[in-house]
Amino acid sequence: MYIFSWNYIKEKWQHAGFQKYLKNMSWAFLGKVYGLIGSFFVGILVARYLGPEKYGVLNYVLSFVVVLAFLANFGIDNILVRDLVKFKENKDKILNTAFSIKIIGAIIVIVITLITSLLIKNDGYTTTLIFLYSLNLIFSSINVLDYYFQSEVKYKYIFWAQIISVTAISILRLFLIYQKLGTGWFVVSLIFESLFYVGTLLFIFNKQHGQLSLKIDFSLAKKLIMDSWPFIFTTAFALIYSKIDQIMIGKMMDNHSLGIYAAGVKLAEIWYFVPATICGVVLPSIVSTYQTNLILYKNRIKKLLCFIVILTFLFALFEFIFAKFLITITFGSAYLAAAEILRIYTWAGIFIAIMITLNQELVIKNKTKLIMWSSFVGAIANVVLNYIFIPKFGIVGSAWATFFSYMLIPLIIYINKIKKE
């Protein structure tokens, strides 16, 4: 058939649009892979150094802040690339307004996080670490520039930001291990990681484009928040079903069990960046196609979804088969019990990949409420199932609870899609 002919393949390969996205896909993957090599393997050394109990404390602190961090961006991160592509003439206004909104949100979340930690009676040391890590949200506000470069399909700048931040933070963490410093220093190092990353993006942006400033256009801010408000809840629910398991284990069991569980989760999530990166790179192209050619748009969405499912299945199968080996060579024999968590949790990645792809389509069509309600169901399911499963089955039960909640979300979206069509 012609579709498989050499001339057809050659024609597509030489197409300027294909070359552009292939080049940027390469930049995006190189950055992510380098980030994994640096942060993941240095992270393993940190886990080995701290041991399961202290590593559990570290992950409890991170999860606690992340679960509340949804308020910091008011959901606008989810529509920034779309709006920057659709309304190119207003890019400066969009960037500055989004930046201002996120700064205000960050300050609010820092206060809420501290109050919440005190209310649920975390010990003083844990509360201090939670407060320190919440300061990271201030620097994360500048990541609006990440979305700017995505909208411009200029991933090489994101790549260089990743190279610099990962290299700097890896050296810093190795130094902390060498000096045999405590858990708190590793929490502080995470703040510096964000600082290096957004600092590099800010430097490149200032050199090429201009200043990012705290100038808020209130009419635009209102529109951004009105378009994105479902994502405030969507992100909240997503963070609940992705992180609440670790918080509940920390509260219902102990830090040692949480450390084991976190090791399995970290290894399971190592390849989750792949579908997210693919979808992120092709999003500007799909947005443009939706505006001009609906048949081509639907064809691209179907091909993307099919490719994502096959690819993530292969990743999950590999981790399922070699779970014990992977845990042993990475985290060490002290974390061997995490192999069972890895075997379960890795399959959740397939549903996460499907969810990412379907969410892209819903964002383009501005059907954000469906994303919100499906995420709400997933969050409730995860909390309830964890509450039932943890006392009976421990951390293995928590892994199953999270798996089922992840499976539920794309299922709801797909059923709704079939009904509408």
Secondary structure, DSSP 8 states (H G I E B T S, - for coil): -GGGSHHHHHHHHH-HHHHHHHHHHHHHHHHHHHHIIIIIHHHHHHHHHHHHHHHHHHHHHHHHHHHHGGGGTTTTHHHHHHHHHHTGGGHHHHHHHHHHHHHHHHHHHHHHHHHHHHHTT--HHHHHHHHHHHTHHHHHGGGHHHHHHHHTT-HHHHHHHHHHHHHHHHHHHHHHHHTT--HHHHHHHHHHHHHHHHHHHHHHHHHHT--------HHHHHHHHHHHHHHHHHHHHHHHHHHHHHHHHHHHS-HHHHHHHHHHHHHHGGGTHHHHHHHHHHHHHHHHHHHH-HHHHHHHHHHHHHHHHHHHHHHHHHHHHTHHHHHHHHT-GGGTTHHHHHHHHHHHHHHHHHHHHHHHHHHHTT-HHHHHHHHHHHHHHHHHHHHHHHHHHHHHHHHHHHHHHHHHHHHHHHHHHHHH-
